[in-house]
């Protein structure tokens, strides 16, 4: 495998640049002085179209690729659109990774998800917990697609010597998040619910599930910084967890968001809605050992996001 040296003159393709993660990576690259950033909208390049992706790579010849494109959603979306989540994520990651190999891309970073780990994995979840037990059923199709992406990077490295690496972020929030109440993740959904309840003078807010599951949350700008750091410094086989190393219960999260928003009513938990995995905390000792650590506290991050979006609801 050729030695890799980061260079702001590199041509960098950010797949999924309009999404929360992709747009954060673009911001991080621009802050580092990268100016040759290649992007395409879905209308300009359909990542599910193998021929179109191969022609794009052949024409643009990017040096680096950040594979942040994905079909994503919360527990309801994952459990409802199971075939779409599996098919679309498999297709786009396979198309990009293979085309990157054919175009002799110097380095590729694939973004996975903490849901790749078994439902009852020992906490905090280490990288070697992968494939040691059954997955959480509600997001199994998405997790299988992400595991396939990891294995594509792993096997292209083994067979062809490609410098393809993978990062597994925990639950994310931040600028560009999805606030649709049916298909969003828990943090943005609660933020919108609390804001609306306060504005309408509602006495209570419904929270899906029992409130007992524990989750870890990472600001997307922290993730972007970690991705650029790994692209610059990490050239080994395997994948790297990206998180804060701290978690809290959904009840505690709801109470924190209520406090930030200023909602003083009652929180009503609905145990008839699915809880998902009991706990998802990542072991981040590997990435910390590589010289990166999360810097944005949860309350600080939620306050920043709320100040940005409060007038859009």
C-alpha positions as YAML, in Angstrom:
chain: A
units: angstrom
residues:
- id: 1
  name: UNK
  ca: [0.00, 0.00, 0.00]
- id: 2
  name: UNK
  ca: [1.34, 3.43, -0.96]
- id: 3
  name: UNK
  ca: [2.22, 5.88, 1.80]
- id: 4
  name: UNK
  ca: [-0.41, 8.58, 2.26]
- id: 5
  name: UNK
  ca: [0.37, 12.23, 2.99]
- id: 6
  name: UNK
  ca: [-2.53, 14.69, 3.46]
- id: 7
  name: UNK
  ca: [-2.49, 17.66, 1.10]
- id: 8
  name: UNK
  ca: [-5.05, 20.51, 0.87]
- id: 9
  name: UNK
  ca: [-4.56, 20.41, -2.91]
- id: 10
  name: UNK
  ca: [-6.10, 16.93, -3.07]
- id: 11
  name: UNK
  ca: [-9.30, 16.55, -5.04]
- id: 12
  name: UNK
  ca: [-11.87, 15.39, -2.49]
- id: 13
  name: UNK
  ca: [-15.26, 13.86, -3.28]
- id: 14
  name: UNK
  ca: [-17.77, 14.15, -0.43]
- id: 15
  name: UNK
  ca: [-20.64, 11.79, -1.21]
- id: 16
  name: UNK
  ca: [-23.80, 13.01, 0.51]
- id: 17
  name: UNK
  ca: [-22.62, 16.62, 0.91]
- id: 18
  name: UNK
  ca: [-26.17, 17.93, 1.46]
- id: 19
  name: UNK
  ca: [-26.81, 15.64, 4.43]
- id: 20
  name: UNK
  ca: [-26.02, 16.47, 8.03]
- id: 21
  name: UNK
  ca: [-22.76, 14.49, 8.06]
- id: 22
  name: UNK
  ca: [-21.60, 15.36, 4.55]
- id: 23
  name: UNK
  ca: [-22.18, 19.08, 4.99]
- id: 24
  name: UNK
  ca: [-20.24, 19.02, 8.27]
- id: 25
  name: UNK
  ca: [-17.33, 17.27, 6.54]
- id: 26
  name: UNK
  ca: [-17.34, 19.94, 3.82]
- id: 27
  name: UNK
  ca: [-17.21, 22.66, 6.51]
- id: 28
  name: UNK
  ca: [-14.33, 20.89, 8.25]
- id: 29
  name: UNK
  ca: [-12.38, 20.49, 5.01]
- id: 30
  name: UNK
  ca: [-12.88, 24.11, 4.03]
- id: 31
  name: UNK
  ca: [-11.66, 25.18, 7.46]
- id: 32
  name: UNK
  ca: [-8.51, 23.13, 6.81]
- id: 33
  name: UNK
  ca: [-7.87, 24.91, 3.53]
- id: 34
  name: UNK
  ca: [-9.23, 22.31, 1.08]
- id: 35
  name: UNK
  ca: [-10.55, 24.02, -2.04]
- id: 36
  name: UNK
  ca: [-10.84, 21.17, -4.55]
- id: 37
  name: UNK
  ca: [-13.97, 19.68, -3.02]
- id: 38
  name: UNK
  ca: [-16.14, 17.76, -5.47]
- id: 39
  name: UNK
  ca: [-19.86, 17.46, -4.79]
- id: 40
  name: UNK
  ca: [-22.91, 16.26, -6.70]
- id: 41
  name: UNK
  ca: [-26.59, 16.51, -5.88]
- id: 42
  name: UNK
  ca: [-28.85, 13.49, -6.30]
- id: 43
  name: UNK
  ca: [-30.23, 15.06, -9.49]
- id: 44
  name: UNK
  ca: [-26.70, 15.40, -10.86]
- id: 45
  name: UNK
  ca: [-25.48, 11.92, -9.85]
- id: 46
  name: UNK
  ca: [-27.68, 8.99, -8.84]
- id: 47
  name: UNK
  ca: [-25.47, 6.95, -6.53]
- id: 48
  name: UNK
  ca: [-27.73, 3.92, -7.06]
- id: 49
  name: UNK
  ca: [-26.80, 3.94, -10.77]
- id: 50
  name: UNK
  ca: [-23.62, 1.87, -11.11]
- id: 51
  name: UNK
  ca: [-22.76, 3.10, -14.60]
- id: 52
  name: UNK
  ca: [-23.25, 6.76, -13.67]
- id: 53
  name: UNK
  ca: [-21.02, 6.38, -10.59]
- id: 54
  name: UNK
  ca: [-18.25, 4.67, -12.55]
- id: 55
  name: UNK
  ca: [-18.37, 7.33, -15.26]
- id: 56
  name: UNK
  ca: [-18.24, 10.07, -12.62]
- id: 57
  name: UNK
  ca: [-15.13, 8.59, -10.99]
- id: 58
  name: UNK
  ca: [-13.46, 8.01, -14.34]
- id: 59
  name: UNK
  ca: [-14.03, 11.65, -15.31]
- id: 60
  name: UNK
  ca: [-13.31, 13.40, -11.98]
- id: 61
  name: UNK
  ca: [-10.48, 11.19, -10.64]
- id: 62
  name: UNK
  ca: [-10.77, 12.24, -6.99]
- id: 63
  name: UNK
  ca: [-7.80, 11.65, -4.71]
- id: 64
  name: UNK
  ca: [-9.88, 11.21, -1.56]
- id: 65
  name: UNK
  ca: [-13.45, 10.08, -0.91]
- id: 66
  name: UNK
  ca: [-15.61, 10.63, 2.16]
- id: 67
  name: UNK
  ca: [-18.54, 8.21, 1.83]
- id: 68
  name: UNK
  ca: [-21.16, 10.01, 3.92]
- id: 69
  name: UNK
  ca: [-24.13, 9.32, 1.65]
- id: 70
  name: UNK
  ca: [-26.76, 7.01, 3.15]
- id: 71
  name: UNK
  ca: [-30.47, 6.49, 3.55]
- id: 72
  name: UNK
  ca: [-31.01, 7.25, 7.24]
- id: 73
  name: UNK
  ca: [-33.82, 7.69, 9.75]
- id: 74
  name: UNK
  ca: [-34.99, 7.01, 13.27]
- id: 75
  name: UNK
  ca: [-36.45, 3.84, 14.76]
- id: 76
  name: UNK
  ca: [-39.83, 4.27, 12.99]
- id: 77
  name: UNK
  ca: [-38.30, 4.86, 9.54]
- id: 78
  name: UNK
  ca: [-35.81, 1.99, 9.96]
- id: 79
  name: UNK
  ca: [-38.55, -0.43, 10.94]
- id: 80
  name: UNK
  ca: [-41.04, 0.72, 8.28]
- id: 81
  name: UNK
  ca: [-38.87, 1.04, 5.16]
- id: 82
  name: UNK
  ca: [-36.77, -2.06, 5.79]
- id: 83
  name: UNK
  ca: [-36.27, -3.08, 2.16]
- id: 84
  name: UNK
  ca: [-35.39, 0.45, 1.05]
- id: 85
  name: UNK
  ca: [-32.87, 0.88, 3.86]
- id: 86
  name: UNK
  ca: [-31.14, -2.37, 2.95]
- id: 87
  name: UNK
  ca: [-31.22, -2.03, -0.83]
- id: 88
  name: UNK
  ca: [-30.32, 1.65, -1.18]
- id: 89
  name: UNK
  ca: [-27.48, 1.58, 1.32]
- id: 90
  name: UNK
  ca: [-26.01, -1.60, -0.16]
- id: 91
  name: UNK
  ca: [-26.15, -0.24, -3.68]
- id: 92
  name: UNK
  ca: [-24.70, 3.20, -3.13]
- id: 93
  name: UNK
  ca: [-21.82, 2.02, -0.94]
- id: 94
  name: UNK
  ca: [-20.92, -0.84, -3.29]
- id: 95
  name: UNK
  ca: [-21.04, 1.45, -6.34]
- id: 96
  name: UNK
  ca: [-18.82, 4.09, -4.74]
- id: 97
  name: UNK
  ca: [-16.28, 1.74, -3.15]
- id: 98
  name: UNK
  ca: [-15.81, -0.28, -6.35]
- id: 99
  name: UNK
  ca: [-15.59, 2.83, -8.53]
- id: 100
  name: UNK
  ca: [-13.04, 4.32, -6.12]
- id: 101
  name: UNK
  ca: [-10.97, 1.16, -6.50]
- id: 102
  name: UNK
  ca: [-11.16, 1.30, -10.30]
- id: 103
  name: UNK
  ca: [-10.20, 5.00, -10.32]
- id: 104
  name: UNK
  ca: [-7.23, 4.31, -8.00]
- id: 105
  name: UNK
  ca: [-8.42, 6.70, -5.32]
- id: 106
  name: UNK
  ca: [-5.64, 7.28, -2.78]
- id: 107
  name: UNK
  ca: [-7.87, 6.93, 0.25]
- id: 108
  name: UNK
  ca: [-11.54, 6.40, 1.13]
- id: 109
  name: UNK
  ca: [-13.36, 6.82, 4.44]
- id: 110
  name: UNK
  ca: [-16.65, 4.93, 4.86]
- id: 111
  name: UNK
  ca: [-19.13, 6.12, 7.49]
- id: 112
  name: UNK
  ca: [-20.96, 3.34, 9.28]
- id: 113
  name: UNK
  ca: [-23.08, 3.44, 12.44]
- id: 114
  name: UNK
  ca: [-23.01, 2.17, 16.02]
- id: 115
  name: UNK
  ca: [-26.06, 0.02, 15.19]
- id: 116
  name: UNK
  ca: [-23.70, -2.49, 13.55]
- id: 117
  name: UNK
  ca: [-23.02, -4.00, 16.97]
- id: 118
  name: UNK
  ca: [-25.13, -6.76, 18.56]
- id: 119
  name: UNK
  ca: [-28.23, -5.73, 20.49]
- id: 120
  name: UNK
  ca: [-26.82, -7.11, 23.73]
- id: 121
  name: UNK
  ca: [-23.15, -6.32, 23.17]
- id: 122
  name: UNK
  ca: [-21.06, -5.72, 26.27]
- id: 123
  name: UNK
  ca: [-20.99, -2.01, 27.13]
- id: 124
  name: UNK
  ca: [-19.17, 0.09, 26.15]
- id: 125
  name: UNK
  ca: [-19.03, -1.55, 22.72]
- id: 126
  name: UNK
  ca: [-15.54, -2.22, 21.40]
- id: 127
  name: UNK
  ca: [-14.70, -2.60, 17.74]
- id: 128
  name: UNK
  ca: [-14.17, -6.35, 18.16]
- id: 129
  name: UNK
  ca: [-17.83, -6.82, 19.22]
- id: 130
  name: UNK
  ca: [-18.86, -6.83, 15.55]
- id: 131
  name: UNK
  ca: [-20.67, -10.03, 14.45]
- id: 132
  name: UNK
  ca: [-20.62, -11.58, 17.93]
- id: 133
  name: UNK
  ca: [-24.41, -11.70, 18.39]
- id: 134
  name: UNK
  ca: [-27.87, -10.87, 16.95]
- id: 135
  name: UNK
  ca: [-28.66, -7.31, 15.86]
- id: 136
  name: UNK
  ca: [-31.46, -5.07, 17.11]
- id: 137
  name: UNK
  ca: [-34.45, -6.18, 14.95]
- id: 138
  name: UNK
  ca: [-35.88, -2.68, 14.35]
- id: 139
  name: UNK
  ca: [-32.79, -1.50, 12.44]
- id: 140
  name: UNK
  ca: [-31.32, -4.81, 11.29]
- id: 141
  name: UNK
  ca: [-31.53, -4.04, 7.52]
- id: 142
  name: UNK
  ca: [-29.65, -0.74, 7.93]
- id: 143
  name: UNK
  ca: [-27.07, -2.39, 10.19]
- id: 144
  name: UNK
  ca: [-26.49, -5.23, 7.72]
- id: 145
  name: UNK
  ca: [-25.91, -2.72, 4.92]
- id: 146
  name: UNK
  ca: [-23.39, -0.85, 7.05]
- id: 147
  name: UNK
  ca: [-21.62, -4.07, 8.02]
- id: 148
  name: UNK
  ca: [-21.37, -4.89, 4.31]
- id: 149
  name: UNK
  ca: [-19.72, -1.50, 3.72]
- id: 150
  name: UNK
  ca: [-17.15, -2.19, 6.43]
- id: 151
  name: UNK
  ca: [-16.40, -5.56, 4.90]
- id: 152
  name: UNK
  ca: [-16.09, -4.08, 1.42]
- id: 153
  name: UNK
  ca: [-13.44, -1.68, 2.70]
- id: 154
  name: UNK
  ca: [-11.74, -4.48, 4.59]
- id: 155
  name: UNK
  ca: [-11.64, -6.91, 1.67]
- id: 156
  name: UNK
  ca: [-10.62, -4.33, -0.94]
- id: 157
  name: UNK
  ca: [-7.72, -3.50, 1.37]
- id: 158
  name: UNK
  ca: [-6.81, -7.19, 1.71]
- id: 159
  name: UNK
  ca: [-7.17, -8.17, -1.95]
- id: 160
  name: UNK
  ca: [-6.13, -4.99, -3.77]
- id: 161
  name: UNK
  ca: [-4.14, -2.97, -1.25]
- id: 162
  name: UNK
  ca: [-6.63, -0.08, -1.30]
- id: 163
  name: UNK
  ca: [-6.33, 2.36, 1.60]
- id: 164
  name: UNK
  ca: [-10.03, 2.20, 2.50]
- id: 165
  name: UNK
  ca: [-10.94, 2.82, 6.16]
- id: 166
  name: UNK
  ca: [-14.18, 2.94, 8.15]
- id: 167
  name: UNK
  ca: [-15.50, 5.05, 11.03]
- id: 168
  name: UNK
  ca: [-18.46, 4.06, 13.22]
- id: 169
  name: UNK
  ca: [-20.15, 7.13, 14.73]
- id: 170
  name: UNK
  ca: [-22.60, 7.05, 17.60]
- id: 171
  name: UNK
  ca: [-25.98, 8.85, 17.49]
- id: 172
  name: UNK
  ca: [-25.55, 12.23, 15.82]
- id: 173
  name: UNK
  ca: [-27.22, 15.63, 16.01]
- id: 174
  name: UNK
  ca: [-26.42, 19.11, 14.78]
- id: 175
  name: UNK
  ca: [-26.93, 21.53, 11.87]
- id: 176
  name: UNK
  ca: [-28.84, 20.00, 8.97]
- id: 177
  name: UNK
  ca: [-30.68, 17.43, 11.10]
- id: 178
  name: UNK
  ca: [-34.10, 16.02, 10.18]
- id: 179
  name: UNK
  ca: [-36.97, 17.24, 12.37]
- id: 180
  name: UNK
  ca: [-39.80, 15.23, 10.82]
- id: 181
  name: UNK
  ca: [-41.72, 13.77, 13.76]
- id: 182
  name: UNK
  ca: [-42.26, 10.38, 12.10]
- id: 183
  name: UNK
  ca: [-38.87, 9.73, 10.53]
- id: 184
  name: UNK
  ca: [-36.34, 11.67, 12.61]
- id: 185
  name: UNK
  ca: [-34.02, 10.47, 15.35]
- id: 186
  name: UNK
  ca: [-34.92, 10.89, 19.00]
- id: 187
  name: UNK
  ca: [-33.01, 14.10, 19.83]
- id: 188
  name: UNK
  ca: [-34.35, 16.31, 17.00]
- id: 189
  name: UNK
  ca: [-37.84, 14.82, 17.41]
- id: 190
  name: UNK
  ca: [-37.89, 15.72, 21.12]
- id: 191
  name: UNK
  ca: [-36.50, 19.18, 20.41]
- id: 192
  name: UNK
  ca: [-39.32, 19.90, 17.99]
- id: 193
  name: UNK
  ca: [-41.99, 18.37, 20.25]
- id: 194
  name: UNK
  ca: [-40.85, 20.42, 23.24]
- id: 195
  name: UNK
  ca: [-40.70, 23.64, 21.23]
- id: 196
  name: UNK
  ca: [-44.17, 23.11, 19.78]
- id: 197
  name: UNK
  ca: [-45.64, 22.20, 23.17]
- id: 198
  name: UNK
  ca: [-44.18, 25.32, 24.76]
- id: 199
  name: UNK
  ca: [-45.43, 27.55, 21.92]
- id: 200
  name: UNK
  ca: [-48.94, 26.07, 22.09]
- id: 201
  name: UNK
  ca: [-49.11, 25.98, 25.88]
- id: 202
  name: UNK
  ca: [-49.55, 22.21, 25.95]
- id: 203
  name: UNK
  ca: [-49.60, 20.51, 29.32]
- id: 204
  name: UNK
  ca: [-47.60, 17.43, 28.30]
- id: 205
  name: UNK
  ca: [-45.28, 15.96, 25.70]
- id: 206
  name: UNK
  ca: [-45.39, 12.33, 24.63]
- id: 207
  name: UNK
  ca: [-42.06, 10.52, 24.52]
- id: 208
  name: UNK
  ca: [-41.84, 7.20, 22.65]
- id: 209
  name: UNK
  ca: [-40.87, 4.18, 24.70]
- id: 210
  name: UNK
  ca: [-40.20, 3.67, 28.39]
- id: 211
  name: UNK
  ca: [-37.46, 6.27, 28.72]
- id: 212
  name: UNK
  ca: [-35.07, 3.66, 30.15]
- id: 213
  name: UNK
  ca: [-32.78, 2.93, 27.16]
- id: 214
  name: UNK
  ca: [-29.47, 4.76, 27.27]
- id: 215
  name: UNK
  ca: [-27.93, 6.57, 24.33]
- id: 216
  name: UNK
  ca: [-24.75, 8.45, 23.48]
- id: 217
  name: UNK
  ca: [-24.94, 11.63, 21.38]
- id: 218
  name: UNK
  ca: [-22.21, 13.29, 19.31]
- id: 219
  name: UNK
  ca: [-22.36, 16.69, 17.65]
- id: 220
  name: UNK
  ca: [-21.86, 16.29, 13.91]
- id: 221
  name: UNK
  ca: [-19.07, 18.89, 13.83]
- id: 222
  name: UNK
  ca: [-17.13, 16.71, 16.27]
- id: 223
  name: UNK
  ca: [-17.69, 13.75, 13.95]
- id: 224
  name: UNK
  ca: [-16.45, 15.76, 10.94]
- id: 225
  name: UNK
  ca: [-13.30, 16.73, 12.83]
- id: 226
  name: UNK
  ca: [-12.74, 13.06, 13.69]
- id: 227
  name: UNK
  ca: [-13.21, 12.01, 10.06]
- id: 228
  name: UNK
  ca: [-10.66, 14.51, 8.77]
- id: 229
  name: UNK
  ca: [-8.26, 13.45, 11.53]
- id: 230
  name: UNK
  ca: [-8.62, 9.78, 10.56]
- id: 231
  name: UNK
  ca: [-8.23, 10.56, 6.88]
- id: 232
  name: UNK
  ca: [-4.99, 12.39, 7.69]
- id: 233
  name: UNK
  ca: [-3.52, 9.89, 10.14]
- id: 234
  name: UNK
  ca: [-5.14, 6.43, 10.18]
- id: 235
  name: UNK
  ca: [-3.97, 3.95, 7.55]
- id: 236
  name: UNK
  ca: [-4.55, 0.60, 9.21]
- id: 237
  name: UNK
  ca: [-6.99, -2.25, 8.72]
- id: 238
  name: UNK
  ca: [-10.14, -2.26, 10.83]
- id: 239
  name: UNK
  ca: [-12.64, 0.37, 11.81]
- id: 240
  name: UNK
  ca: [-12.77, 3.07, 14.46]
- id: 241
  name: UNK
  ca: [-15.59, 4.01, 16.85]
- id: 242
  name: UNK
  ca: [-16.37, 7.73, 17.04]
- id: 243
  name: UNK
  ca: [-18.24, 9.01, 20.08]
- id: 244
  name: UNK
  ca: [-18.02, 10.85, 23.39]
- id: 245
  name: UNK
  ca: [-17.71, 7.82, 25.64]
- id: 246
  name: UNK
  ca: [-20.65, 9.09, 27.76]
- id: 247
  name: UNK
  ca: [-24.36, 8.29, 27.62]
- id: 248
  name: UNK
  ca: [-27.65, 9.10, 29.35]
- id: 249
  name: UNK
  ca: [-31.16, 7.65, 29.47]
- id: 250
  name: UNK
  ca: [-33.86, 8.81, 27.06]
- id: 251
  name: UNK
  ca: [-35.71, 10.15, 30.13]
- id: 252
  name: UNK
  ca: [-32.66, 12.20, 31.10]
- id: 253
  name: UNK
  ca: [-32.31, 13.42, 27.51]
- id: 254
  name: UNK
  ca: [-35.97, 14.48, 27.43]
- id: 255
  name: UNK
  ca: [-35.56, 16.33, 30.72]
- id: 256
  name: UNK
  ca: [-32.43, 18.07, 29.43]
- id: 257
  name: UNK
  ca: [-34.16, 19.16, 26.21]
- id: 258
  name: UNK
  ca: [-37.20, 20.37, 28.16]
- id: 259
  name: UNK
  ca: [-34.88, 22.50, 30.29]
- id: 260
  name: UNK
  ca: [-33.06, 23.94, 27.26]
- id: 261
  name: UNK
  ca: [-36.34, 24.74, 25.48]
- id: 262
  name: UNK
  ca: [-38.09, 26.00, 28.63]
- id: 263
  name: UNK
  ca: [-40.94, 23.48, 28.52]
- id: 264
  name: UNK
  ca: [-42.28, 23.04, 32.07]
- id: 265
  name: UNK
  ca: [-45.12, 20.58, 31.45]
- id: 266
  name: UNK
  ca: [-45.29, 16.83, 32.00]
- id: 267
  name: UNK
  ca: [-43.34, 14.19, 30.07]
- id: 268
  name: UNK
  ca: [-45.57, 11.19, 29.27]
- id: 269
  name: UNK
  ca: [-43.70, 8.06, 28.24]
- id: 270
  name: UNK
  ca: [-45.50, 5.62, 25.92]
- id: 271
  name: UNK
  ca: [-44.33, 2.05, 26.66]
- id: 272
  name: UNK
  ca: [-46.34, 0.77, 23.66]
- id: 273
  name: UNK
  ca: [-43.75, 2.33, 21.33]
- id: 274
  name: UNK
  ca: [-40.50, 0.41, 20.73]
- id: 275
  name: UNK
  ca: [-37.46, 1.10, 22.89]
- id: 276
  name: UNK
  ca: [-34.87, -0.37, 20.52]
- id: 277
  name: UNK
  ca: [-31.51, -1.48, 21.87]
- id: 278
  name: UNK
  ca: [-31.31, -1.18, 25.69]
- id: 279
  name: UNK
  ca: [-27.98, 0.65, 25.59]
- id: 280
  name: UNK
  ca: [-25.57, 1.85, 22.90]
- id: 281
  name: UNK
  ca: [-22.35, 3.28, 24.30]
- id: 282
  name: UNK
  ca: [-19.20, 3.13, 22.22]
- id: 283
  name: UNK
  ca: [-15.76, 2.36, 23.55]
- id: 284
  name: UNK
  ca: [-13.76, 5.28, 22.15]
- id: 285
  name: UNK
  ca: [-10.36, 4.34, 23.55]
- id: 286
  name: UNK
  ca: [-9.05, 3.53, 20.07]
- id: 287
  name: UNK
  ca: [-9.84, 6.93, 18.53]
- id: 288
  name: UNK
  ca: [-8.72, 8.72, 21.69]
- id: 289
  name: UNK
  ca: [-5.42, 6.85, 21.38]
- id: 290
  name: UNK
  ca: [-5.14, 8.09, 17.80]
- id: 291
  name: UNK
  ca: [-5.17, 11.69, 19.03]
- id: 292
  name: UNK
  ca: [-8.83, 12.74, 18.75]
- id: 293
  name: UNK
  ca: [-11.42, 13.43, 21.44]
- id: 294
  name: UNK
  ca: [-14.92, 14.95, 21.29]
- id: 295
  name: UNK
  ca: [-14.98, 18.61, 22.33]
- id: 296
  name: UNK
  ca: [-18.65, 19.72, 22.27]
- id: 297
  name: UNK
  ca: [-20.65, 19.00, 25.44]
- id: 298
  name: UNK
  ca: [-24.21, 17.71, 25.05]
- id: 299
  name: UNK
  ca: [-25.98, 20.67, 26.67]
- id: 300
  name: UNK
  ca: [-23.76, 23.11, 24.77]
- id: 301
  name: UNK
  ca: [-24.50, 21.32, 21.51]
- id: 302
  name: UNK
  ca: [-28.26, 21.16, 22.07]
- id: 303
  name: UNK
  ca: [-28.40, 24.86, 22.99]
- id: 304
  name: UNK
  ca: [-26.47, 25.74, 19.83]
- id: 305
  name: UNK
  ca: [-28.76, 23.64, 17.62]
- id: 306
  name: UNK
  ca: [-31.92, 24.99, 19.25]
- id: 307
  name: UNK
  ca: [-30.82, 28.59, 18.79]
- id: 308
  name: UNK
  ca: [-30.28, 27.84, 15.10]
- id: 309
  name: UNK
  ca: [-33.59, 26.09, 14.37]
- id: 310
  name: UNK
  ca: [-36.11, 27.50, 16.86]
- id: 311
  name: UNK
  ca: [-37.50, 30.00, 14.36]
- id: 312
  name: UNK
  ca: [-37.95, 27.37, 11.63]
- id: 313
  name: UNK
  ca: [-40.45, 25.10, 13.37]
...
